[in-house]
Amino acid sequence: MTLPGVQQHASLAAGRWFELSLAEQLGNIGSEYERAWRWKRQGRQDYFEKAFARMLELLDLTLADRRWHNHRLKELTRLREQTCQEFNNEQRPGLSKYFLYFGILARSRA
């Protein structure tokens, strides 16, 4: 479902993403997660696929961030797996609260 070679967040991939805290990164991923679910519920497949691809791109950038190549890497890898399972199985969005709390944390530190 991802669009190979398409980079929606070029400036983030160029280095800015790696300056964000983990909470900021996961909060941004959560925004795309919610956006993808909204489009999926509305039956807008084209918009859903774009939001889903952006979400995966941000998740992959987070996985590439060397700062999280410690005990966090396993959770981040599992998070990517779980989000894909939710969308593929059309499960109810179960990670909404997970992402929401990171968004709140990121905002409280700004």
Biopython code that builds the backbone (N, CA, C, O; Angstrom):
import numpy as np
from Bio.PDB.StructureBuilder import StructureBuilder

atoms = [
    (1, "MET", "N", (0.812, -1.186, 0.000)),
    (1, "MET", "CA", (0.000, 0.000, 0.000)),
    (1, "MET", "C", (0.862, 1.259, 0.000)),
    (1, "MET", "O", (0.379, 2.342, -0.332)),
    (2, "THR", "N", (2.122, 1.123, 0.367)),
    (2, "THR", "CA", (3.002, 2.279, 0.312)),
    (2, "THR", "C", (3.388, 2.553, -1.124)),
    (2, "THR", "O", (3.368, 1.657, -1.968)),
    (3, "LEU", "N", (3.732, 3.768, -1.388)),
    (3, "LEU", "CA", (4.123, 4.166, -2.726)),
    (3, "LEU", "C", (5.638, 4.233, -2.776)),
    (3, "LEU", "O", (6.221, 5.199, -2.284)),
    (4, "PRO", "N", (6.298, 3.229, -3.361)),
    (4, "PRO", "CA", (7.760, 3.183, -3.351)),
    (4, "PRO", "C", (8.367, 4.394, -4.033)),
    (4, "PRO", "O", (7.903, 4.840, -5.083)),
    (5, "GLY", "N", (9.407, 4.911, -3.418)),
    (5, "GLY", "CA", (10.145, 6.014, -4.019)),
    (5, "GLY", "C", (9.501, 7.377, -3.835)),
    (5, "GLY", "O", (10.099, 8.391, -4.195)),
    (6, "VAL", "N", (8.296, 7.425, -3.281)),
    (6, "VAL", "CA", (7.623, 8.704, -3.088)),
    (6, "VAL", "C", (8.010, 9.244, -1.723)),
    (6, "VAL", "O", (7.831, 8.573, -0.706)),
    (7, "GLN", "N", (8.532, 10.438, -1.706)),
    (7, "GLN", "CA", (8.929, 11.037, -0.440)),
    (7, "GLN", "C", (8.133, 12.315, -0.239)),
    (7, "GLN", "O", (8.380, 13.329, -0.890)),
    (8, "GLN", "N", (7.186, 12.248, 0.662)),
    (8, "GLN", "CA", (6.322, 13.378, 0.940)),
    (8, "GLN", "C", (6.993, 14.381, 1.884)),
    (8, "GLN", "O", (6.698, 15.575, 1.842)),
    (9, "HIS", "N", (7.870, 13.900, 2.707)),
    (9, "HIS", "CA", (8.486, 14.733, 3.736)),
    (9, "HIS", "C", (9.981, 14.904, 3.458)),
    (9, "HIS", "O", (10.814, 14.520, 4.279)),
    (10, "ALA", "N", (10.314, 15.470, 2.323)),
    (10, "ALA", "CA", (11.716, 15.588, 1.911)),
    (10, "ALA", "C", (12.539, 16.412, 2.899)),
    (10, "ALA", "O", (13.664, 16.034, 3.226)),
    (11, "SER", "N", (11.996, 17.527, 3.376)),
    (11, "SER", "CA", (12.772, 18.362, 4.298)),
    (11, "SER", "C", (12.997, 17.658, 5.631)),
    (11, "SER", "O", (14.040, 17.834, 6.260)),
    (12, "LEU", "N", (12.028, 16.868, 6.057)),
    (12, "LEU", "CA", (12.205, 16.115, 7.297)),
    (12, "LEU", "C", (13.244, 15.024, 7.122)),
    (12, "LEU", "O", (14.083, 14.804, 7.996)),
    (13, "ALA", "N", (13.185, 14.346, 5.992)),
    (13, "ALA", "CA", (14.145, 13.272, 5.721)),
    (13, "ALA", "C", (15.561, 13.818, 5.593)),
    (13, "ALA", "O", (16.529, 13.104, 5.853)),
    (14, "ALA", "N", (15.684, 15.081, 5.195)),
    (14, "ALA", "CA", (17.002, 15.692, 5.020)),
    (14, "ALA", "C", (17.692, 15.983, 6.351)),
    (14, "ALA", "O", (18.855, 16.387, 6.363)),
    (15, "GLY", "N", (17.003, 15.787, 7.457)),
    (15, "GLY", "CA", (17.668, 15.953, 8.740)),
    (15, "GLY", "C", (16.832, 16.580, 9.830)),
    (15, "GLY", "O", (17.087, 16.344, 11.011)),
    (16, "ARG", "N", (15.841, 17.371, 9.467)),
    (16, "ARG", "CA", (15.045, 18.061, 10.478)),
    (16, "ARG", "C", (14.311, 17.080, 11.392)),
    (16, "ARG", "O", (14.149, 17.340, 12.584)),
    (17, "TRP", "N", (13.868, 15.950, 10.831)),
    (17, "TRP", "CA", (13.133, 14.955, 11.620)),
    (17, "TRP", "C", (13.967, 14.463, 12.794)),
    (17, "TRP", "O", (13.438, 14.184, 13.871)),
    (18, "PHE", "N", (15.266, 14.360, 12.579)),
    (18, "PHE", "CA", (16.161, 13.802, 13.586)),
    (18, "PHE", "C", (16.506, 14.794, 14.690)),
    (18, "PHE", "O", (17.239, 14.462, 15.621)),
    (19, "GLU", "N", (15.981, 16.004, 14.588)),
    (19, "GLU", "CA", (16.133, 16.999, 15.651)),
    (19, "GLU", "C", (14.930, 16.996, 16.588)),
    (19, "GLU", "O", (14.988, 17.586, 17.667)),
    (20, "LEU", "N", (13.842, 16.339, 16.189)),
    (20, "LEU", "CA", (12.638, 16.294, 17.005)),
    (20, "LEU", "C", (12.778, 15.249, 18.104)),
    (20, "LEU", "O", (13.498, 14.262, 17.954)),
    (21, "SER", "N", (12.084, 15.479, 19.200)),
    (21, "SER", "CA", (12.059, 14.488, 20.277)),
    (21, "SER", "C", (11.202, 13.301, 19.838)),
    (21, "SER", "O", (10.476, 13.382, 18.847)),
    (22, "LEU", "N", (11.291, 12.217, 20.574)),
    (22, "LEU", "CA", (10.478, 11.042, 20.253)),
    (22, "LEU", "C", (8.993, 11.389, 20.353)),
    (22, "LEU", "O", (8.198, 10.963, 19.515)),
    (23, "ALA", "N", (8.621, 12.158, 21.371)),
    (23, "ALA", "CA", (7.214, 12.555, 21.523)),
    (23, "ALA", "C", (6.745, 13.374, 20.322)),
    (23, "ALA", "O", (5.626, 13.181, 19.845)),
    (24, "GLU", "N", (7.580, 14.281, 19.829)),
    (24, "GLU", "CA", (7.216, 15.073, 18.655)),
    (24, "GLU", "C", (7.093, 14.195, 17.416)),
    (24, "GLU", "O", (6.170, 14.364, 16.620)),
    (25, "GLN", "N", (8.008, 13.271, 17.257)),
    (25, "GLN", "CA", (7.946, 12.374, 16.108)),
    (25, "GLN", "C", (6.666, 11.541, 16.150)),
    (25, "GLN", "O", (5.950, 11.457, 15.152)),
    (26, "LEU", "N", (6.377, 10.928, 17.291)),
    (26, "LEU", "CA", (5.189, 10.082, 17.396)),
    (26, "LEU", "C", (3.901, 10.901, 17.338)),
    (26, "LEU", "O", (2.885, 10.413, 16.844)),
    (27, "GLY", "N", (3.928, 12.118, 17.827)),
    (27, "GLY", "CA", (2.762, 12.996, 17.697)),
    (27, "GLY", "C", (2.456, 13.305, 16.239)),
    (27, "GLY", "O", (1.292, 13.319, 15.837)),
    (28, "ASN", "N", (3.488, 13.552, 15.449)),
    (28, "ASN", "CA", (3.302, 13.811, 14.018)),
    (28, "ASN", "C", (2.826, 12.557, 13.286)),
    (28, "ASN", "O", (1.972, 12.638, 12.403)),
    (29, "ILE", "N", (3.369, 11.416, 13.646)),
    (29, "ILE", "CA", (2.912, 10.153, 13.056)),
    (29, "ILE", "C", (1.434, 9.950, 13.386)),
    (29, "ILE", "O", (0.651, 9.514, 12.542)),
    (30, "GLY", "N", (1.069, 10.269, 14.614)),
    (30, "GLY", "CA", (-0.322, 10.137, 15.044)),
    (30, "GLY", "C", (-1.275, 11.015, 14.252)),
    (30, "GLY", "O", (-2.417, 10.623, 14.009)),
    (31, "SER", "N", (-0.830, 12.187, 13.848)),
    (31, "SER", "CA", (-1.673, 13.058, 13.021)),
    (31, "SER", "C", (-1.989, 12.395, 11.690)),
    (31, "SER", "O", (-3.128, 12.433, 11.227)),
    (32, "GLU", "N", (-0.985, 11.790, 11.079)),
    (32, "GLU", "CA", (-1.202, 11.097, 9.805)),
    (32, "GLU", "C", (-2.047, 9.836, 10.010)),
    (32, "GLU", "O", (-2.854, 9.479, 9.152)),
    (33, "TYR", "N", (-1.859, 9.176, 11.133)),
    (33, "TYR", "CA", (-2.653, 7.985, 11.479)),
    (33, "TYR", "C", (-4.136, 8.355, 11.541)),
    (33, "TYR", "O", (-4.976, 7.686, 10.938)),
    (34, "GLU", "N", (-4.446, 9.409, 12.266)),
    (34, "GLU", "CA", (-5.840, 9.855, 12.395)),
    (34, "GLU", "C", (-6.393, 10.303, 11.043)),
    (34, "GLU", "O", (-7.542, 10.013, 10.709)),
    (35, "ARG", "N", (-5.581, 11.002, 10.280)),
    (35, "ARG", "CA", (-6.002, 11.461, 8.953)),
    (35, "ARG", "C", (-6.325, 10.262, 8.053)),
    (35, "ARG", "O", (-7.326, 10.272, 7.335)),
    (36, "ALA", "N", (-5.479, 9.241, 8.095)),
    (36, "ALA", "CA", (-5.712, 8.052, 7.279)),
    (36, "ALA", "C", (-7.017, 7.361, 7.678)),
    (36, "ALA", "O", (-7.790, 6.953, 6.811)),
    (37, "TRP", "N", (-7.267, 7.227, 8.981)),
    (37, "TRP", "CA", (-8.517, 6.600, 9.414)),
    (37, "TRP", "C", (-9.729, 7.417, 8.992)),
    (37, "TRP", "O", (-10.747, 6.854, 8.588)),
    (38, "ARG", "N", (-9.629, 8.726, 9.082)),
    (38, "ARG", "CA", (-10.757, 9.578, 8.687)),
    (38, "ARG", "C", (-11.103, 9.363, 7.218)),
    (38, "ARG", "O", (-12.273, 9.205, 6.869)),
    (39, "TRP", "N", (-10.076, 9.358, 6.349)),
    (39, "TRP", "CA", (-10.329, 9.151, 4.922)),
    (39, "TRP", "C", (-10.835, 7.744, 4.653)),
    (39, "TRP", "O", (-11.680, 7.549, 3.779)),
    (40, "LYS", "N", (-10.340, 6.778, 5.376)),
    (40, "LYS", "CA", (-10.786, 5.394, 5.185)),
    (40, "LYS", "C", (-12.261, 5.268, 5.542)),
    (40, "LYS", "O", (-13.023, 4.643, 4.804)),
    (41, "ARG", "N", (-12.672, 5.850, 6.662)),
    (41, "ARG", "CA", (-14.084, 5.807, 7.075)),
    (41, "ARG", "C", (-14.984, 6.505, 6.064)),
    (41, "ARG", "O", (-16.127, 6.094, 5.859)),
    (42, "GLN", "N", (-14.480, 7.545, 5.440)),
    (42, "GLN", "CA", (-15.267, 8.289, 4.454)),
    (42, "GLN", "C", (-15.245, 7.634, 3.074)),
    (42, "GLN", "O", (-15.910, 8.102, 2.150)),
    (43, "GLY", "N", (-14.486, 6.564, 2.939)),
    (43, "GLY", "CA", (-14.432, 5.862, 1.670)),
    (43, "GLY", "C", (-13.610, 6.565, 0.601)),
    (43, "GLY", "O", (-13.767, 6.284, -0.587)),
    (44, "ARG", "N", (-12.743, 7.469, 1.006)),
    (44, "ARG", "CA", (-11.895, 8.206, 0.066)),
    (44, "ARG", "C", (-10.560, 7.483, -0.064)),
    (44, "ARG", "O", (-9.573, 7.883, 0.554)),
    (45, "GLN", "N", (-10.525, 6.428, -0.857)),
    (45, "GLN", "CA", (-9.366, 5.556, -0.991)),
    (45, "GLN", "C", (-8.115, 6.313, -1.425)),
    (45, "GLN", "O", (-7.023, 6.045, -0.926)),
    (46, "ASP", "N", (-8.270, 7.258, -2.352)),
    (46, "ASP", "CA", (-7.110, 8.010, -2.845)),
    (46, "ASP", "C", (-6.460, 8.818, -1.723)),
    (46, "ASP", "O", (-5.239, 8.798, -1.570)),
    (47, "TYR", "N", (-7.270, 9.527, -0.941)),
    (47, "TYR", "CA", (-6.728, 10.309, 0.172)),
    (47, "TYR", "C", (-6.191, 9.404, 1.269)),
    (47, "TYR", "O", (-5.160, 9.693, 1.878)),
    (48, "PHE", "N", (-6.903, 8.301, 1.517)),
    (48, "PHE", "CA", (-6.446, 7.347, 2.523)),
    (48, "PHE", "C", (-5.047, 6.829, 2.187)),
    (48, "PHE", "O", (-4.166, 6.818, 3.047)),
    (49, "GLU", "N", (-4.844, 6.405, 0.951)),
    (49, "GLU", "CA", (-3.554, 5.837, 0.555)),
    (49, "GLU", "C", (-2.422, 6.847, 0.708)),
    (49, "GLU", "O", (-1.314, 6.484, 1.103)),
    (50, "LYS", "N", (-2.693, 8.098, 0.401)),
    (50, "LYS", "CA", (-1.660, 9.138, 0.553)),
    (50, "LYS", "C", (-1.329, 9.371, 2.024)),
    (50, "LYS", "O", (-0.157, 9.471, 2.386)),
    (51, "ALA", "N", (-2.356, 9.458, 2.878)),
    (51, "ALA", "CA", (-2.123, 9.666, 4.313)),
    (51, "ALA", "C", (-1.417, 8.460, 4.928)),
    (51, "ALA", "O", (-0.530, 8.610, 5.768)),
    (52, "PHE", "N", (-1.817, 7.268, 4.503)),
    (52, "PHE", "CA", (-1.189, 6.049, 4.998)),
    (52, "PHE", "C", (0.286, 5.997, 4.600)),
    (52, "PHE", "O", (1.138, 5.623, 5.406)),
    (53, "ALA", "N", (0.583, 6.373, 3.359)),
    (53, "ALA", "CA", (1.973, 6.391, 2.890)),
    (53, "ALA", "C", (2.795, 7.420, 3.667)),
    (53, "ALA", "O", (3.949, 7.162, 4.006)),
    (54, "ARG", "N", (2.204, 8.587, 3.952)),
    (54, "ARG", "CA", (2.925, 9.604, 4.740)),
    (54, "ARG", "C", (3.190, 9.092, 6.151)),
    (54, "ARG", "O", (4.272, 9.300, 6.699)),
    (55, "MET", "N", (2.194, 8.419, 6.739)),
    (55, "MET", "CA", (2.363, 7.880, 8.084)),
    (55, "MET", "C", (3.509, 6.864, 8.122)),
    (55, "MET", "O", (4.354, 6.899, 9.016)),
    (56, "LEU", "N", (3.523, 5.955, 7.135)),
    (56, "LEU", "CA", (4.593, 4.954, 7.094)),
    (56, "LEU", "C", (5.953, 5.598, 6.854)),
    (56, "LEU", "O", (6.963, 5.157, 7.404)),
    (57, "GLU", "N", (5.972, 6.638, 6.035)),
    (57, "GLU", "CA", (7.245, 7.327, 5.786)),
    (57, "GLU", "C", (7.783, 7.934, 7.081)),
    (57, "GLU", "O", (8.976, 7.831, 7.366)),
    (58, "LEU", "N", (6.915, 8.562, 7.857)),
    (58, "LEU", "CA", (7.350, 9.146, 9.127)),
    (58, "LEU", "C", (7.772, 8.063, 10.113)),
    (58, "LEU", "O", (8.751, 8.231, 10.840)),
    (59, "LEU", "N", (7.044, 6.962, 10.141)),
    (59, "LEU", "CA", (7.439, 5.850, 11.004)),
    (59, "LEU", "C", (8.809, 5.312, 10.604)),
    (59, "LEU", "O", (9.640, 5.015, 11.463)),
    (60, "ASP", "N", (9.039, 5.189, 9.312)),
    (60, "ASP", "CA", (10.336, 4.698, 8.831)),
    (60, "ASP", "C", (11.463, 5.667, 9.158)),
    (60, "ASP", "O", (12.578, 5.246, 9.466)),
    (61, "LEU", "N", (11.174, 6.970, 9.092)),
    (61, "LEU", "CA", (12.188, 7.952, 9.493)),
    (61, "LEU", "C", (12.505, 7.811, 10.977)),
    (61, "LEU", "O", (13.664, 7.920, 11.377)),
    (62, "THR", "N", (11.485, 7.568, 11.793)),
    (62, "THR", "CA", (11.701, 7.372, 13.228)),
    (62, "THR", "C", (12.517, 6.113, 13.472)),
    (62, "THR", "O", (13.416, 6.105, 14.313)),
    (63, "LEU", "N", (12.210, 5.055, 12.744)),
    (63, "LEU", "CA", (12.988, 3.816, 12.880)),
    (63, "LEU", "C", (14.437, 4.008, 12.448)),
    (63, "LEU", "O", (15.329, 3.328, 12.954)),
    (64, "ALA", "N", (14.676, 4.921, 11.526)),
    (64, "ALA", "CA", (16.039, 5.183, 11.059)),
    (64, "ALA", "C", (16.824, 6.090, 12.006)),
    (64, "ALA", "O", (18.042, 6.219, 11.879)),
    (65, "ASP", "N", (16.132, 6.712, 12.947)),
    (65, "ASP", "CA", (16.772, 7.630, 13.893)),
    (65, "ASP", "C", (17.635, 6.822, 14.865)),
    (65, "ASP", "O", (17.119, 6.038, 15.662)),
    (66, "ARG", "N", (18.940, 7.020, 14.792)),
    (66, "ARG", "CA", (19.892, 6.245, 15.595)),
    (66, "ARG", "C", (19.684, 6.433, 17.100)),
    (66, "ARG", "O", (20.086, 5.574, 17.885)),
    (67, "ARG", "N", (19.068, 7.534, 17.511)),
    (67, "ARG", "CA", (18.839, 7.760, 18.941)),
    (67, "ARG", "C", (17.930, 6.701, 19.550)),
    (67, "ARG", "O", (18.000, 6.433, 20.749)),
    (68, "TRP", "N", (17.078, 6.099, 18.727)),
    (68, "TRP", "CA", (16.105, 5.138, 19.248)),
    (68, "TRP", "C", (16.543, 3.695, 19.006)),
    (68, "TRP", "O", (15.746, 2.772, 19.172)),
    (69, "HIS", "N", (17.787, 3.497, 18.621)),
    (69, "HIS", "CA", (18.301, 2.140, 18.414)),
    (69, "HIS", "C", (18.805, 1.573, 19.739)),
    (69, "HIS", "O", (19.978, 1.236, 19.897)),
    (70, "ASN", "N", (17.892, 1.483, 20.659)),
    (70, "ASN", "CA", (18.149, 0.918, 21.981)),
    (70, "ASN", "C", (16.889, 0.135, 22.361)),
    (70, "ASN", "O", (16.301, -0.528, 21.507)),
    (71, "HIS", "N", (16.480, 0.198, 23.590)),
    (71, "HIS", "CA", (15.286, -0.531, 24.027)),
    (71, "HIS", "C", (14.012, -0.042, 23.324)),
    (71, "HIS", "O", (13.010, -0.756, 23.315)),
    (72, "ARG", "N", (14.035, 1.143, 22.744)),
    (72, "ARG", "CA", (12.857, 1.686, 22.065)),
    (72, "ARG", "C", (12.634, 1.079, 20.675)),
    (72, "ARG", "O", (11.512, 1.080, 20.168)),
    (73, "LEU", "N", (13.681, 0.574, 20.074)),
    (73, "LEU", "CA", (13.589, 0.080, 18.698)),
    (73, "LEU", "C", (12.558, -1.037, 18.556)),
    (73, "LEU", "O", (11.818, -1.075, 17.573)),
    (74, "LYS", "N", (12.503, -1.935, 19.516)),
    (74, "LYS", "CA", (11.545, -3.037, 19.448)),
    (74, "LYS", "C", (10.104, -2.509, 19.481)),
    (74, "LYS", "O", (9.249, -2.978, 18.730)),
    (75, "GLU", "N", (9.849, -1.546, 20.344)),
    (75, "GLU", "CA", (8.493, -0.984, 20.424)),
    (75, "GLU", "C", (8.131, -0.250, 19.140)),
    (75, "GLU", "O", (7.004, -0.367, 18.659)),
    (76, "LEU", "N", (9.063, 0.497, 18.587)),
    (76, "LEU", "CA", (8.797, 1.227, 17.347)),
    (76, "LEU", "C", (8.541, 0.276, 16.175)),
    (76, "LEU", "O", (7.676, 0.528, 15.336)),
    (77, "THR", "N", (9.294, -0.802, 16.131)),
    (77, "THR", "CA", (9.096, -1.805, 15.085)),
    (77, "THR", "C", (7.725, -2.456, 15.239)),
    (77, "THR", "O", (7.012, -2.662, 14.257)),
    (78, "ARG", "N", (7.369, -2.772, 16.460)),
    (78, "ARG", "CA", (6.052, -3.358, 16.731)),
    (78, "ARG", "C", (4.944, -2.362, 16.403)),
    (78, "ARG", "O", (3.891, -2.761, 15.905)),
    (79, "LEU", "N", (5.158, -1.092, 16.668)),
    (79, "LEU", "CA", (4.173, -0.057, 16.347)),
    (79, "LEU", "C", (3.886, -0.025, 14.851)),
    (79, "LEU", "O", (2.730, 0.062, 14.438)),
    (80, "ARG", "N", (4.932, -0.095, 14.049)),
    (80, "ARG", "CA", (4.740, -0.098, 12.590)),
    (80, "ARG", "C", (3.944, -1.322, 12.163)),
    (80, "ARG", "O", (3.032, -1.228, 11.342)),
    (81, "GLU", "N", (4.294, -2.455, 12.722)),
    (81, "GLU", "CA", (3.590, -3.704, 12.418)),
    (81, "GLU", "C", (2.111, -3.605, 12.804)),
    (81, "GLU", "O", (1.235, -4.001, 12.035)),
    (82, "GLN", "N", (1.844, -3.079, 13.989)),
    (82, "GLN", "CA", (0.472, -2.974, 14.494)),
    (82, "GLN", "C", (-0.363, -2.004, 13.659)),
    (82, "GLN", "O", (-1.527, -2.289, 13.374)),
    (83, "THR", "N", (0.199, -0.878, 13.265)),
    (83, "THR", "CA", (-0.573, 0.073, 12.449)),
    (83, "THR", "C", (-0.938, -0.557, 11.109)),
    (83, "THR", "O", (-2.059, -0.386, 10.628)),
    (84, "CYS", "N", (-0.014, -1.271, 10.513)),
    (84, "CYS", "CA", (-0.306, -1.932, 9.232)),
    (84, "CYS", "C", (-1.390, -2.985, 9.407)),
    (84, "CYS", "O", (-2.275, -3.110, 8.562)),
    (85, "GLN", "N", (-1.327, -3.739, 10.494)),
    (85, "GLN", "CA", (-2.355, -4.753, 10.758)),
    (85, "GLN", "C", (-3.726, -4.112, 10.909)),
    (85, "GLN", "O", (-4.712, -4.614, 10.368)),
    (86, "GLU", "N", (-3.793, -3.008, 11.640)),
    (86, "GLU", "CA", (-5.078, -2.328, 11.834)),
    (86, "GLU", "C", (-5.690, -1.922, 10.501)),
    (86, "GLU", "O", (-6.870, -2.172, 10.254)),
    (87, "PHE", "N", (-4.900, -1.304, 9.652)),
    (87, "PHE", "CA", (-5.440, -0.824, 8.382)),
    (87, "PHE", "C", (-5.750, -1.977, 7.434)),
    (87, "PHE", "O", (-6.756, -1.931, 6.726)),
    (88, "ASN", "N", (-4.918, -2.999, 7.404)),
    (88, "ASN", "CA", (-5.162, -4.135, 6.512)),
    (88, "ASN", "C", (-6.378, -4.947, 6.931)),
    (88, "ASN", "O", (-7.110, -5.453, 6.081)),
    (89, "ASN", "N", (-6.597, -5.074, 8.233)),
    (89, "ASN", "CA", (-7.732, -5.843, 8.741)),
    (89, "ASN", "C", (-8.949, -4.970, 8.992)),
    (89, "ASN", "O", (-9.994, -5.454, 9.427)),
    (90, "GLU", "N", (-8.808, -3.690, 8.717)),
    (90, "GLU", "CA", (-9.873, -2.705, 8.934)),
    (90, "GLU", "C", (-10.415, -2.776, 10.354)),
    (90, "GLU", "O", (-11.620, -2.675, 10.584)),
    (91, "GLN", "N", (-9.502, -2.952, 11.296)),
    (91, "GLN", "CA", (-9.880, -2.943, 12.703)),
    (91, "GLN", "C", (-10.189, -1.512, 13.120)),
    (91, "GLN", "O", (-9.826, -0.547, 12.447)),
    (92, "ARG", "N", (-10.852, -1.417, 14.220)),
    (92, "ARG", "CA", (-11.116, -0.120, 14.819)),
    (92, "ARG", "C", (-9.778, 0.531, 15.162)),
    (92, "ARG", "O", (-8.860, -0.161, 15.600)),
    (93, "PRO", "N", (-9.646, 1.843, 14.975)),
    (93, "PRO", "CA", (-8.362, 2.497, 15.280)),
    (93, "PRO", "C", (-8.018, 2.407, 16.765)),
    (93, "PRO", "O", (-8.467, 3.229, 17.563)),
    (94, "GLY", "N", (-7.228, 1.416, 17.124)),
    (94, "GLY", "CA", (-6.905, 1.157, 18.516)),
    (94, "GLY", "C", (-5.717, 1.936, 19.046)),
    (94, "GLY", "O", (-5.490, 1.968, 20.255)),
    (95, "LEU", "N", (-4.956, 2.564, 18.165)),
    (95, "LEU", "CA", (-3.762, 3.282, 18.598)),
    (95, "LEU", "C", (-3.989, 4.784, 18.753)),
    (95, "LEU", "O", (-3.040, 5.536, 18.976)),
    (96, "SER", "N", (-5.214, 5.212, 18.638)),
    (96, "SER", "CA", (-5.509, 6.655, 18.717)),
    (96, "SER", "C", (-5.031, 7.269, 20.030)),
    (96, "SER", "O", (-4.378, 8.312, 20.033)),
    (97, "LYS", "N", (-5.358, 6.619, 21.143)),
    (97, "LYS", "CA", (-4.948, 7.159, 22.447)),
    (97, "LYS", "C", (-3.437, 7.118, 22.613)),
    (97, "LYS", "O", (-2.841, 8.030, 23.186)),
    (98, "TYR", "N", (-2.823, 6.057, 22.109)),
    (98, "TYR", "CA", (-1.364, 5.929, 22.185)),
    (98, "TYR", "C", (-0.711, 7.157, 21.545)),
    (98, "TYR", "O", (0.156, 7.793, 22.143)),
    (99, "PHE", "N", (-1.137, 7.477, 20.332)),
    (99, "PHE", "CA", (-0.564, 8.630, 19.635)),
    (99, "PHE", "C", (-0.977, 9.951, 20.279)),
    (99, "PHE", "O", (-0.184, 10.891, 20.332)),
    (100, "LEU", "N", (-2.208, 10.026, 20.764)),
    (100, "LEU", "CA", (-2.699, 11.254, 21.390)),
    (100, "LEU", "C", (-1.817, 11.677, 22.557)),
    (100, "LEU", "O", (-1.489, 12.855, 22.697)),
    (101, "TYR", "N", (-1.436, 10.725, 23.386)),
    (101, "TYR", "CA", (-0.625, 11.058, 24.556)),
    (101, "TYR", "C", (0.756, 11.596, 24.165)),
    (101, "TYR", "O", (1.309, 12.449, 24.859)),
    (102, "PHE", "N", (1.301, 11.105, 23.072)),
    (102, "PHE", "CA", (2.577, 11.649, 22.613)),
    (102, "PHE", "C", (2.396, 13.065, 22.087)),
    (102, "PHE", "O", (3.260, 13.918, 22.291)),
    (103, "GLY", "N", (1.288, 13.320, 21.415)),
    (103, "GLY", "CA", (1.002, 14.671, 20.942)),
    (103, "GLY", "C", (0.860, 15.643, 22.106)),
    (103, "GLY", "O", (1.374, 16.761, 22.055)),
    (104, "ILE", "N", (0.164, 15.216, 23.152)),
    (104, "ILE", "CA", (-0.011, 16.055, 24.336)),
    (104, "ILE", "C", (1.342, 16.318, 25.001)),
    (104, "ILE", "O", (1.643, 17.446, 25.391)),
    (105, "LEU", "N", (2.149, 15.270, 25.126)),
    (105, "LEU", "CA", (3.473, 15.424, 25.734)),
    (105, "LEU", "C", (4.341, 16.386, 24.936)),
    (105, "LEU", "O", (5.016, 17.238, 25.514)),
    (106, "ALA", "N", (4.329, 16.260, 23.630)),
    (106, "ALA", "CA", (5.137, 17.130, 22.782)),
    (106, "ALA", "C", (4.689, 18.582, 22.926)),
    (106, "ALA", "O", (5.522, 19.486, 22.992)),
    (107, "ARG", "N", (3.373, 18.808, 22.974)),
    (107, "ARG", "CA", (2.862, 20.173, 23.107)),
    (107, "ARG", "C", (3.206, 20.772, 24.469)),
    (107, "ARG", "O", (3.490, 21.965, 24.572)),
    (108, "SER", "N", (3.180, 19.945, 25.508)),
    (108, "SER", "CA", (3.445, 20.457, 26.857)),
    (108, "SER", "C", (4.904, 20.875, 27.028)),
    (108, "SER", "O", (5.227, 21.699, 27.884)),
    (109, "ARG", "N", (5.784, 20.299, 26.203)),
    (109, "ARG", "CA", (7.204, 20.633, 26.299)),
    (109, "ARG", "C", (7.599, 21.780, 25.374)),
    (109, "ARG", "O", (8.721, 22.280, 25.449)),
    (110, "ALA", "N", (6.687, 22.197, 24.505)),
    (110, "ALA", "CA", (7.009, 23.248, 23.531)),
    (110, "ALA", "C", (6.951, 24.625, 24.157)),
    (110, "ALA", "O", (7.195, 25.622, 23.478)),
]
sb = StructureBuilder()
sb.init_structure("model")
sb.init_model(0)
sb.init_chain("A")
sb.init_seg("    ")
for serial, (resi, resn, name, xyz) in enumerate(atoms, 1):
    if name == "N":
        sb.init_residue(resn, " ", resi, " ")
    sb.init_atom(name, np.array(xyz, "f"), 0.0, 1.0, " ", f" {name:<3s}", serial, name[0])
structure = sb.get_structure()
